Amino acid sequence: MDHFETIEIKTDILILGGGMSACGAAYEAAHWAKQHNLKVTLVDKAAMDRSGAVAMGLSAINLYLGKNSLKDYVTYVKNDLMGIARDDLVANIARHVDSSVHLFEKWGLPIWKDEEGNYVKEGKWQIMIHGESYKNIVSEAAKNALKELGDNGSYYERIFITEPLMDGDRCVGATGFSVRENKFYVFRANAVLTTMGGAVHIFRPKSVGEGLGRSWYPPFNSGASAYFTIKAGAEMTSQEVRFIPVRFKDAYGPVGAWFLLFQAKARNSLGEDYMETRVAELEKWAPYGKVKPIPANLRNYLMMLDIEDGKGPIYMRTDEAIKNLLGKIEDEKEARKAKKHLESEAWEDFLDMTISQALHWASSNIMPEETPSEIAACEPYFIGSHSGASGAWVSGPEDMAPEAYKWGYGQMTTVKGLFAAGDASGASSHKFSSGSFTEGRIAAKEAIRFCVENPKVSAIQQEKIDIVKKEVLKPLEIFSNHKDYSIDPEVNPNYIKPKAFMHRLQKIMDEYAGGVSSGFKTSKAFLERGLELLTFLKEDAENLAASDLNELMRCWENKHRLAQADAHIRTLLFREETRWPGYYFRTDFPTMKEDWKCFANCRWDPESGEWEMIRREIIDLVE
């Protein structure tokens, strides 16, 4: 549209996103860019200090090796993903992650210490922090690194990235628009690093009404990374692996500290511990049902079996946990002091990262030392950095990756010049905050190397830019042309508004792709019907309408979600087994199969618009 100013920005390395991996990328890229006189530009949909999954804070850093071995960590990650993980990518992050954590502490992050000055461990790989300002601390370091580059360093906030800019088979930039001003942006770059996060709101959430946007993972993450890499023609991996966390019910508060630090038990309404009463079920999922710790999806599955048998609700016995800890203290005065300390830690766990859960406890008259609290499985999320694995298929490190996993620069997708980290890269689960930051550093260093060795970028014709701009702003034009057709602008036969579109997508995914209402179960017949309904929804996506910039952003969020949903259903269909019960269950293939111990990959062809499904073998580097 003519009243939108077009702004073009040229850079060497373009970092898309503002979360932990983007901050790691900015920090590392600035260091190497200074040596080669290169420009680094970061673009964030939100504001860096409150952007990404760490935006609301954290109570623990979930990846710190310390004295643990690299081999043990890789084995742990692979076991938790039921054997499906890239050893090379996981090990590459893990061998560098401790240095990142030490940087966080240097920058001012308060990490819990014991009397000997050692980090307080929540679990084998987790250390406790006072993390309500975690993201602010890390983003400040990233911003300062970019500022030290002078004119060669810059970051842009409140810009929504829509499309990759392609020159043949090479990614040479991105397009987007400001969510605050009538400005269309064209970023031209030698290398592009996407770190824009995973996706929520693809499946219908458990919380409805005013709680619709409440989820454990950021509700503003809409699958931008998946859309960007898919649209560029990159090969994707593990798109069937969704993550379903168990959280405190309704406010989505984390359960990790209670399980690991306080040693609490989850029990059904009969007082039974499903991890004990259903232990025989784990034999069906050997060898992973026998490993320690038991994979997260299997723990979910045992809980879900109790629910199906009518033994719910499920309660986290916070009261029992605190009493057990206090029972070990014989001195009454010391016990009172310890009780006060434990109560403080219990509330801080939520105040550090999920304030809504503390409010929910208070409004429900729940005192954790006296009252148990309900826990429940959430709706599915797509997140490559936590316990999920979906993302782009990336090239591994030169010194560790086997030839089949290595085709170019580290962390580069199968598209030349396009790199991925954090939630954008797949098959390297359990990065969490520290690992995502570290993977951003790794990817940025490789992207800088790519820029140095591939300095020339072809010019994109203005005609192509004009076509993209028209497509990006199309929802505004549709609304302007048809808004007067009906009295209520929300109901109009000429267009669909973004909220209605999102509800339709969620309904399809929930009912046909194994969402909450179906008990996370699906089958070939359901998935094929879901694909058919997605085809109709794609047609209607061409008629999305926006009345303002905020709705324009919502329109494009839905288009991004649609690409992730499409890849998910197709890969669920492709993998003819149930490998992650507790995340999803295929009723027509109810068991795990040895011949499906492989990566299920896919690629959308930008030329033909067709999907290709690909099997990639798992190469074990750690036995």
N, C-alpha and C positions, 0 to 999 in steps of 0.2 A: 504494500500500500504506500502511496506517495508520501504520506505525512510521517513515515518512518525513515529516519536518517540511517544511512548505511555507513558503518564505521569499519575500516579495515586495519588490522594489526598484524604486523609481520614479526616473527620470532624464530628462534632456532628450535627450542624444545617447548612444547605446549603441554601443560599439565592440567587435566580436566578433573575437577573435584576439589574438595576442601577438607576431607576427613583425615584420618591418621595416616593413611598411605600417601595421600597428596602432600601432607606436611613433611613426611619423610623424604618424598621425592624432591620437594622444593629445597629442603635443607641440603641434601646431597648434590643436587644439580647445581646449586649455587657455587658449591666448592669447586667442582670440576669446570664449570662454565667460566669461572674467573681465570683459569689457566689457559683457556682457549679463546677468550674474548667472544663468548657466545651469549645470546639472549635467552632468558628463561621467563616464561609467562605462565601464571596460574589463573585459572578461571573457575569460580565457585558459584553454584546455584544459590547458596545462602551466604552466610558470613563465616569466615574461617574459624573465629573463636568459638562459635557454637554450631559447627557443621559436622555431620556424620554421626556414627553410632556412639561415640563417646561424648556427644554434645551435652547430655544431662549429667555426665560424671560417671565414675566407676569406683567400686570399692576394692578392686583387686586387679593386678596385672596377671593375666592368665597364661602367659608364656614367658618363663624365665628358666633357663637351664640350670644355672648355678653349678653344683657338683654332679648333677646327673649327666649321663652319657648321651651323645648324639644318637647312637644306635637305639637306646631305650626310647628316646622321644619319637623317632621315626616309627618304631614298632607300635608305640602307643597310638599314634595318629592313624596308622593303617588299620589297626585292630578296631578302633572306634568307628571307622568308616567301612567296616565289614570287608576289609581287604582291598578297597578301591582308593588308592592314593599314589601320587607321583613321589617316589622316594627322593629323587634328586631335588625337587622343588622344596619339599618339606625340610630336608637336611640343609639346604642352602640358606633358608631363613633362620633355622635353629642355630646354625653355627655362628651367626652374626647378631642374634637378638639381644644377648646380654649387654653388648656395647651400647645398644639403643636405650635400654633401661637405665644404664648408668648415665647416659646423657640426660634423661628425664630428671633424674635425681639432681644432677648438676644444675639443671635449669630451675630447680625449686620444687619439684614434686615431692611431697612428704610421703616417704615409704616407712611403714612400721618397722621398728627395730626392737630386738629383745635386749636384755640387760648386757649381753656380750657384744652388742652392736651388729648382730646378724639380722638379715631380713626375716620378718615373721612370715612363715609359710602357711597358706590356707590349705594347700594340697601339695602334691609332688612338684607340680609345675607352676603353681600360683603363689604370688606374694601379695600381702595386704598393703593398701595405700589409703591415704586420705585424699580421695580423688574427685571431689566436687568441682575442682578447677583444673582437672587433668588436661582437658582439651585447650583451655585458654593458655596454659603454660606451653604446650607443644606448638600451638599455632603462632604464639608470639615468637618462638625461636625460628619458625619457618618464615614468618614475615621479615624478621630482622635479617635473615640470610639473603632474602631477595633484595632488601633495601641496600645491603652492602655491595650489591652489584651495580648500584647507581642506575643509569639509564638502561642498563642491560637486564635489570630485574623489575618485574611488575606483577601485580595481582589484581584481578577484577572480581568483584563480588556482585551478587544479585543478577547474574546472567545465566539464563537457562540454555544449556547446550542441546541442540536438536539433532543435527546431522553430521556425519563425517564428511570431510571434503576429500574427494578422491581424484587422483590423476592416474588413470589406468588401474594397475594393481597396487599402487602406493597411496597410503594415507598422507595427505599433505595439509591437514588442518581440520577445522570444524566451524560450524555456523551455529548461531544462537540469537537470543534476543534478551534485552533487559526486562526484568519483571517490575521495574519502577519507572522507566522512561520509554518513549517511542523510538527505540534504537535497535537496529538489526546489526549484528556483529559477524564479521568474517575474520577468522583467525587463520593465518597462513603459517605453516611451520615445516621444518625439516623432519621433525619427529614428534609424534603425539603419544602421550602417556595417559591412558584413561584409568581413573580411580573413583568413578562416580557412584559407587555403592551398589548394593543389591536391591531387593524389591519386597515390599509389603503391599497389602490391599489388592493382590491378584486373587486371593481366596477371600470368601466372605468371612469377616472376623466374628469371634464370639461376642465381643462387646458391640452393642448396637446403640442407636439413639445418640445421646451426647458422648457416649464412650466409643463411637465408631472409629475415631482416629487414634485411639489409645492402643498401643501395641508395645511389645518389648523392644523391637527393632524400630528405628526412626520411621514414623508414618509418612515422612516426606521422601523416603527412598522408593523410587518407582521403576527401577530396572533400567536406568539410563545407560549403565555400563554394558549390559547385555544387548540393548537395542543398538548402541553405537558400534559394538564389535560385530554383531550379526549383520547390520546394514552395510558395514564395510566389506563383508564377505569372509570374515574370519571363521575358522573352525572353532566350534564350541565343545566343551566337555562337561559331563556329569550334570546335564540339564534335568535329569530325572531326580536328582538328589535335592529334595527340599528339606528344610530344617523345621522341626516342630519342638520348640522348647517347652518344658514343664515349668510353670511359673506360679507364684501366688495368684489365686483366682481374682479376676476382675481388674486389678490394678497392675498386673504383670510384673510384680516385684521378683527379683532374682532369688533362686533357691541355693545357689552354690555355696555361699558362706555357711548356711545352716547345715547342709550335708557335710561339707568338708571341715570347716572350722569348729562348728558346734557339735558335730557328730550326731545330728538329729535323724530320726527315722520318719518315714512317711508310712502312715497306716490307713487302712480302710475304716469304714464306719463300725466294723466288728472288732476293731483293734488289731487286725492282722497286718503283718508286714509282707506285702506281696513279693518282695525280693526273697523271702524265705519260703512262703507257701507255694509259690509258682516256680521254684528253682528247677524243677524237672523240665519245664518248657524250654529252658535254655539249651538242653541237650539237642533239640531240633535244629539249632542254629550254630552247631559246631563247625569250625573250631572257635568261632568268635564268641559263642555263648559261654565258653570256659575261661576266657582271658580275664585278667584283672587290670584296671577296672572294667566292669561290664559295659559294653558300648551303650551310648546314650539312647539310641533308638530301641534297644532291647529293654532297657529300664522303662522307657515309655510304654512299650508293648505290654509288659507285665501289668503295669498300672491300668492300661486300657482294658485288659482282660477282666480285671476286677470290676471295672465300671460296667462292662457288658453283662457281667453276672449279677448285677444289681447290688454290689457291695459298696458303692459310693455313698457319700462323697469321700474323697481322699484328703487326709489331713496331715500337714506337717506338724509333728508333735514337738513344737518349740518348748512347751512346758516341761516335757520329759527331758529334753536335751539339757536345759538349764539346771533342772534338779539333779540330773546325773553328774554334771560338772561340779555343782556345789557339794554333792554328796562325798566327794573325794577330799573335802577340806574339813578337818576335825575341829579347828578353833572357830568358835562362834563369831568372834569379832572379824576374823579374816574372811569368814563365809559371807557376812553382811557386806564387807568391802568388795568381795569378788562378785556378789550378786549385782551390786550397783554397777560395777564395771561391765559385766556381761549384758545387762540391760542397755547400757550406753552403746556397746558394740552392736547389739541387735538393731537398735534404731538407726545408728549411723550407717549400717549397711544399706539401708534404703535412702537415707538423707544424702548419701554420697552419689546415688545413681538412679533411684526411682522414688522421687519425693511423693508421687501419687500413692505409693503403697503405704508410706507412713501415714498419710492423710486417711487412707482407707482403714488402716488399723485403728486410728484414733476415732474415726466416725462410727466404727463398728464395735467400739468398746472392747477391742482386743488388746490384752496385755500379754505379750509373748511369753512371759515367765509363768503365766497362769492359764492362758487360753491357746489351744491349737488353732491353726489357720488353714483354710482350704487351699489346695493346689490343684492345678488342672493343666492339661495339654492345650497349647495355644493353636491358632490356625497356622497353616504352612507359610514359611518365609523362604526367600532365595538369598543365600548369603554365603559367599565363598570364603569369608574370613573367620567365621566362627565354627560351628559343627556341621555346616553344609559343605558343598564342594563345587557348586555350579559356577561356571565362568569360561573365559577363553582358554584355549589350548595354547600354551606358551612354550617357547624354546628354553631348554634347561641350561644350567651353568656349564661352561666349557670343561671344567676339571672333574665334574661329577656325572653329568648326564650321558647315558648311552646314545649311540648314533640315532636311534629311532626317535629320541626325545630332543634332538638338537639339530636345528636347521639354520640357525643364524645367531643374532645377538640375544643374550639372555633376556628373558621376559618379553621377547617380541612375539606377537601373535603370528599366525600364518599370513598376515597381510604386512607387506613391507612398510616399515616406518611406524607401525602401530604397536605400542607396548601396553601391557596391562599389569596391574598390581592390586592388592587388597581384594575387595569383593569382585573386581573385574577379572581376576585370573582364577582358573579352576584347578581342581585336583590337588590342591595344596591346603588342606583344611587345618583348623586349629591355629590360625595365625593370631587371632584376637587383636587387641590394640597394638601391642608391642611388635608382633610379627608383621602386622600390616604396615606399620611405620617402617620396619626393616625392609620389607619387600619393596616398598616405595623407593627406598634408598638404592636397593640393588637395581631396580628397573631404571631409575634416573641415571645412574652411572653408565649403564649400557646404552641408554638413549643418547647420552652425550657422545659416547664413542661412535654411535651410528651417525650423528651429525657431523663429527669430525671427518669421518671416512666417506660420507655421502653428502657433500655440501650443497649440491645443486638440486633445486626443485623447479619443475616446470610451472609456468604461469597458468593459472586457471582462467579460462575465458569469462569475460564479464557476463556474457549471455547465460552461462551456466549458473553464475551467482544469482542473476535475476530470477531464474526459474526456481531456485531453491528458496529465495526470499518470498516469492509469491506463494509457494507451498507452505512455508512456515507460518505466514500470516493469514492463510486462507480461512481459518475459523472466525477471525474478526470480520472478514468480508462477508462470509455466509450469514452471520448474525445481523450485520448492518443491512443486508439486502432483504432479509425475511422477517425481521423482528416485529414489524407492524401487521403481519398476517393474522396473528391471534392476540387476544386480550392479555393472556398470561404468557410471558416470554419463555417460561419453562416448558410449555406444551405447544409444539409447533410441528406440523407434518414435514416441514422443509429442512429440519435439522434436529440434532440431538445434543443436549447439553452434557458437559463432562461428568456431572454427578450421576445422571441417569445411565450414562455409558459405563461408568465404573461399577454400578450395581448390577448391570447386566453381565459384565465380565465376571464379577465375583460369583454370581448365581450359577453361571456355566461351570466355572472351575470347581465350585463347592459341590455341585451335584454330580458332575461327570468325571472329575479328575481326582476324586478322593479327598474331599474337604471335611470340615467338622461334622456337617449334617449326615454324611454317609459313613461316619466312623473311620475316615481316612481309607476307605476301601474303594476300589475301582476294578474295571475289567476291560477287555478289548472292546466289547460292545458299547460300554459307557464312554470309553475314550474316543472311539470313532464317531459317536454321536456328538461328543464335545467338540471335536474338530469341525464337524459339519456346522454346528452353531457358531463356532469361531469364524468360519467363512462368512456367514451372514453378518457377524459383528464387524469384520474387516470392511465390508461394503459400507456399513453405516459409519465407520470411522472417517470416511471421506466427507461426511456431512456433520462432523463435530463443529459446534459453534461456540464462540466466546464473546462475551459482552465487554470484557476489559482484559488487561494484561494478566491479572491473576487467573482468570478463566482460560486464557490462552495457554498459560503454564499447565493448568489442569488438563487441557485437551492433549497436550504433548506428553504429559505424564501417562495418560491412558494409552497413547500410541506406543510408548515404551513398554508399558505393562503387557500390552497385547503381543508384542514380539517375544517377551519372556514366556508368556502363557503358551504360545504356539510351540516354541522349542520344548517346553516342558511336556506337553501332551504327546508330542511326536516321539520324544525319547522314552517316556513311560511305555508307549506302545512297542518301541523297538526292543527294550530290555524285557525279555519274556521270562521273568522270574520275580519273586519277592525277595529282595536282598536287604531291605531296610524296614522290617515290620516295626511299627511305632512311628515311622515317618509316612509310609504308605503301605498298603497291602493289596496285591493283585489277586482277586478271588479265583481267577482262571489259571493262575500260575502261583500257587500258594507256598511254594518252597524255594529255597536258595539252590542254585545249580552251579556246579563246578565249571561248566563250559561257558558260563556268563561271568566268570571272574575276569572281567575286562572293562575297559573304558567304553562307554556308549557315547560317541561323539556325533555331532551334526554340523552341517554347513548350509546356509542359505545362499544361493547363487544370485548376485545382484543383476546379472544379465537375463537369466531365464525366470527368476522368481521362484525356482523350485528348490526343495530341500533334499539334501543328500544325507543319509544315515551311514555312519562309519564305525567299525569296530577297531579299537586300538588295544594291543596286548599290554598287559601289565608286566613290566620288567622289574623283578625284585633285586634291589641293590643291598637290602638288609634282610637277612633271613631270620 
